């Protein structure tokens, strides 16, 4: 039992420190960091070191804050140019896919609990509720695993998976709420449920878009002298968007994701510092969320549900998810069979299903404890089986692509500066035109501003001798002329960023 604020801070600091070290070790052995954060929570919990935490309301509140930040940050990092070609597929997977997964898995759970002795026999509504809780792929897991592992995929698979995982949480949330209401009222009119679903989706979309535009206007027009306050201003806007949309009976999770898309694909001041802030802040809340959920569970309660959890989990991975993906993508021809198999495999469960599993607990649903423990078990199974094999399966299916060129200099220009910045590799072919910088035939208004050689950086002059394997940073206000000069010099290894 903790007696004062100092003890609370001490325990929190130790848990965070251990989590970071565990995440680093897990990366080396191929374990998802989020699984380790969950394990740290269980280690410090009631069945481990004895830290008592059994309040689903607090866990749900922490999850709500974390998901708002994670979904907004995920939307902000998503480029519209990447998701436009696959927007239809992503939306179908995020909506119809959740419904199909819920139906297939729900009926399987209903059949299984009626067949196997030793477990509570769930009603069809309770079985569908358990399935709905698990029906969405987890945005935190998908975003972090794909990005931290540096997986480069063909056929626009990465934006498809990120769009699906970022936008299917609202659908699962709405189904969970509707099914809880159905169970509590001993029945609900189908039309009422459909209308509620449609209203939440429409209001979430409209609120997210409009308030996203308002957020951009606020960030660009409010003149705050301290640049460090802009990320905090945007954080306040995120919570406002989520809460006001939810109070208006719309879907707050969908709204913050759409708002993130709007903000991330619009010019805003201090964008680099804002993105940097949210990258670290999102990881913090992912850690807090997973540790909290790990503390909430009683590990000794997982062993009795291992049988049903393992059976349902394997069914979802091997049957329900692939059937859903192939059915939803049937009208679309831009994914090969291998690509569909990979989308099926990366149906990761994570913190979101566990958070949604707290809603039946708080609502007092009869078999809520069974639902929560089974969902928790399946989440661990999914992260262990699917989360550790994301890269291996991509390679096995020959879907890995060449990685993007590394940004050697890490320099970003403000968006208001209309220029092109490029990084070029100095090769033998380039040096055949002369080994001095002044001998490179570059267009007017173009500057070579920095050289990287053997891990060191320096500013070149006209008579600076260039060596093979040097990296050269260029800035120009005429990107077309610069590209033409690169072609004439035989420069092939370069990247260009335009403002």
N, C-alpha and C positions, 0 to 999 in steps of 0.2 A: 504494500500500500504506500502510495506517494503522499508525503505530508506537507510539502511546501513547493513554491515555484522553482527554487533552485534544483530540487530533485527532479522535477518534470523536465527542466531544461537540460540537465545532465543526461537523463535517459534519452531524450530526443536527439541530442548531439551524438551520443554513442551509437544510436540506431542508424542515424544518417551516415555516420562515418563508416560503420560496418557495411552498410548497404552499398556505398560507393566502392569500397574495396572488393566486396562480393561481385559487384557488377563488372569490375575490371578483370577479376579472375574468371568469371563466367564467360566473358567475351573470348578469352584465350582458349577455353575448352569447348566453346560452341553452345553454351547454354544462354537462353534469352535472359537479359538483365531483369526484365519484369518478373519472371518466374522466381528469380533469386530474391527480389524485393518482397514478393509474397512469402517466400520461405523465411526471410528474416523476421517478418511479422509473426509468423507461426512459432519461430524459435523463441521470441521474446514473450509470447502469449501465455495463456493460462496453463497449457500443457507443456510449456518449455520452461522459461526462466520465471514464470509466474506473474507477468504483468497482466492485470485484469482489465479487460475491455469487453463489454457485452451490450453496447448501446447501438442498435441498428439505425436509430434516428440520426445520431451524430455521424455514423459511417455513411449514411445516405446523403447527408448535407455536405460532407467532405467530397464525396463522389460527384455531387452536383456541381460544386465549384471546380473540381479538377476537370470534369468532362467539358464544362463550358470553355475553359482555357485550352484544353487539348484540341477540341473541335475547331475553335477559332484559329488557333495556331496552325492546325493542319490545313484549314481552308486558305489561310494567308500564304502558306508555302506552296499551294497548288497553282500552277499556271493554267489559265483558261485555254491558252493555245495548245496545251497538252491534252486537256480533257474534252475539248470540243469534238474531236473525231470519235470519241468513245462515250460521249455523254449519254446517249440513248441506252447503251448497254449497261452503263453504271447505274442509271436511274431504274431500269428494269430489275437489275439484281438487288437494288436497295429497297424496292417496294414489293413487286411481285415475288422476288426471291425470298423475302422474309415471310410472306404469307405461305408460300409453298413449303418452305422449311418447317414452319410451325405446324402445318397440316400433316405432313408426312411423319415428322418426329412425334407429334402429339398423339396420333393414332397408334404409333409403335409403343409409346410409353403406356398408353391405356391398355393395349393388348398384353404388354409385358408384366405390368403390376397385377393384372388379373390372373396371369398364368403362374407367376412365381410365388411360392409360399414364403412367409417370413417378412413381407413388406406390406405396408398399408396399400389397399386397393384404391387407386385414385379414380375419381370420376373422369369422364371425358373432358369436362371443363377444366379440372385441375391438371390433367395431362397436357392439354393445350396450353395452359398457363405456364407450366414448366418449360414446354417447348418454345413458347413465345419469349420467355426470359433469355433463352439461349440462342435465339434465331438470328441475331445480328453478329457480324464479325466485328471484332473489337478494334476501334480506331487507334487506341494507344498502342496495342500490341503490333498491329500492322505497320503503322508509321515508324515506330521505334525499331522494329526488327529489320524492315526493308532498308531503312536509312543507315542504321548503325552497322549492318553487315555489308554495306556498300554493294548491294545486289543490283546489277544492271541487266534489264530484261528486254527481250525483243517484243514486237507486236503490241507496243503500248500497254504492256501488262501492268507495269508499276502504276501509272496514273489510273488505270481501271480499278485495280485493287484498292488504291487509296481513296478514290472517289466513292467506291462501294462502302468501304469501312467507315468513311467520314459521314456518309449520308443515310446509312441504314439503321443507325441507333434510334432516330426518331420513330421509325416505323415499329421497331420492336418495343419501344417505350409505350407507344399508343396501344398496341395490342395487349401489352401487359396490364395497362390501366383499364382497358375495356373488359378484359376477361376477369379481372378482380371485381369490377362493378357487376358483371354478370353473375359471378358466384355469390356475391353478397346479397344481390336482389333476387336470387333464385330464378334468374332468367332475364333476358333483355331482348327488346325488339331488334331484329336484324337491321332494319332501316335506321333506327336510332344509332346503332353502333357504326354503320357506314357513314352516316352524316357527321358523327363526332370525329371519325377518322379523316374525312375530307376537310372539315373545318380546321382541324389542327394542322394538316399539311398546307392548306392554302394560306392560312394566317401566318404560319411559320415562314413560308416562302416570301410572302409580301413584306412582312415585318423585317426579315433578314435583309432583303434587298434595299428597302427604303432606309432603314436605320443604318445599314452599311454605308449608303451614300451620305447620310447625315454625319456619320463618324468621320468620313474623309473630309467633309466640309469643316467639321470642328477642328480636326487635327491641323488642317492647312490654314485656317483663319484665326484660331486662338493663338495669339502671340505670347508664348510663355518664354521668359528669358532664360530659365534654366532648362537646357536640353534634356536633362535626365528625367524631367517630369512628364515628357510626352508618352513613354510607355505606361506610366501610371495612369495618365489621362485615358489612354486606350483601354486599360484594364477596367477602369470604372465604366466605360462605355459598354464593354462586353457584359458585365454583370447587369447593367441597365437593360440591354437588349434581351438577355435571357429572362429576366424577371418580368419585364413589362409584357413580353410576348406570352409568357405562361399565364400571367394574370388576365390577359385578354382571351384565354382559352386556346391559344395557338401553341405550337410546339417550339419551346425555347431552344432545344438542342439543334433543331434544323435551322432556326433563325441565326444562331451564333455561327454555324458553319457557313451559311450563305453570306453573312456579313463578313466573315473572314475572307471568303473568295473575292468579295467586292473590294475590300481594303487592300488585299494583297496584289490585286491586279490593277490598281489605280496609283497614280503618282501621289505620294505623301512626303512631307518633309521629314528629315531624320529617319528615313526608312531603314537604313542599315543598323542604326543603334536600336531601333524598335524591334527589328527581327532578331538581333543578337540577344536582347533582353528576354524575348518570349521563348527563344530556344532553351535558355537555361531555366527560365521560370516554368516552362512546360515539363521539363525533366524533374524539377523539384516536386511538382504536384503529382506526377506519375508515381514517384517514389512514395510520397505521403499517402496517396490513394491505395497503392498495393500493400504497403505496410499496414495501414488501417484495416484493410480487409483481411489480411493475414492474422491480425490481432483478434478480429471479430470471431473467426471460426475456432471451434474446439476440435483439434486434430483427432482426438479419440472418437469423435462422432463420425469421422469419415470412413473408418474401417467397416462399420456395419453396412454402409451404402456402397462399398467398393464394387460389389457384384453388379448391382443395377447401374451404377455410374459407369463402369467399364463397358457394359453391354450397350447402353445408350450412347456413350461417347464413340465407340467403334462404329455403331450404326450411323451416327451423324457423319463421321469422317469418311466411311467407305460407301454409304448408300445415300443418305439424305442430301448432303451437300452436292455430290456429283450429279444426282438426279435433278436437283434444283438448278444448278448451273447449266446443264445441257438443255433443259427445258426452256429456261429464260433466254438463252443465247441461240436457240433454234432459228429465229428469223434473221440472225445476223451472220454474215459470211466473212467477216474480217478477222475471225479467230480460227486457228487450226484446232484439230482435235487435241494436240499436245498442249496448246495454250489453254483450252477449256479444262483439261486435266489439271494444269497447274493452278488455275483459278479455283478449282475445286479443292485442291490441297491446301491453299493458303486461306482457308476459312477459319482463321484463328479465333478462339474464344479467349477472353481476358477479363479485365476488371469490370467492363460494362455489364455482362451477364450477372456477375456477383452483386453489383450495385442494384440492378433491377430485381434480383432475388430478395433484396431487403424489403421491397414493397409488399409482397404477401405477408412477410413477418409483421410489419407495422400494421397492416390491414387486419391481422388476426385470422387469416385463412387457416382452415383446420390442419392441413398437412404442410404448412409453410416451412417447418424445420426440415422435413424431408426434401422439399424442393430446394432449399438453400444449400444443404449439404451435398446433394447430387450435383447441382450446378457448380459448386466449388470444386468437387472432385473432377468433373469433366473439364473445367478450366485448366486444372493442373495437367490433366492428360493431354489436352490440346496443345498447351505450351511445350510439354515434354516431347510429344510425338511430332507435331507439325512445326512448332517454333524452332526446333533444333535442326530441321531438315530443309528449311526454305532454300538455302543455297544448293544443297546436294540434289534436290529434286529438279531444280532449274537446270543444273548441269546435265543431269540424267536425261532430261527431255530436250536437251540442246536448245535451251531458250535464253541462255546467258548472252549478253552483248558486251562489246568492248566498253570499258569504263570511259567516262568523260576525261578529257585532259585535266590534270591537276592545276589548280590556280597557284602558280609559283610565287606570285608577289602579294596576293591577298589585298589588292588595293581597289577601292570602289570610289567612283566619282559621284558627286551630287547629281541627282536627276536633272536639275535645271541647267547643267552644263551640257550643251549639245556637242558631243564628241564621241569618237570611237577609240576604245582602248584595246590593244592587242598584245599578245605574248607570242614571240616567235622563237623557234629552235635554230641555233646556228649550226649548220651542217657543212660537210666538205663542198657540196654543190654551191652553197651560199658563199663560202670563202673563195671559190674559184673566180669570183668577180673582184676580188681584192680583200685583204684581211683587216682593213681599217674601216671604221664606221663611216668616214666621209666618202668611201668608195661604194657604199650602198646607194643605189639610185632610188631615192624616196621622193614622193610628191611634196609640193610646198605645204606649209602649215602642218608639218609632221615632225615630231620630236622623239628621239630615243632618250628616255628619261632614266633608265636604270638597267644594269646588267647583273645577272646572278651567275656566279662562277664558283664552283666547289663549295656551295653552301654560304658564300659571302656575297654581299651586295655592294655595288658602287655606282656612282654617276659617271657616265662616259663623256669623253670629249670627241671632237672630230677626228683626232689622230689616234684614238684608242684602238689598240689591236684586239680584234675579236678572235676567240679560240673556239674550236669545235666543242660542241655540247654546252656552250654558253646559252643562257636564256636572256632575251632582250625584251624589255617593256617599251611599247610604242604608244603614243597618243597622237591622234589626227582629227581634224574637223572635216576630212573628206574620205569617208570609208571606202567609196567605190574606187577612187584613185589609188588608195593604199592597197586594196585587193589586187588591182591590176599590176602594181609594182611588185607585189609578192609573187605573182605568177611569172613575171618576167625574170625575177631573180631565182626562180625554182624553189621558192619557200613553200613547203607543204605542211610542216608542223607548226600550226599557229591556232590560237583561239582569239575571237573578237567579241567584245561586249560593247553594244551601242546604247547610248542614252537618247 
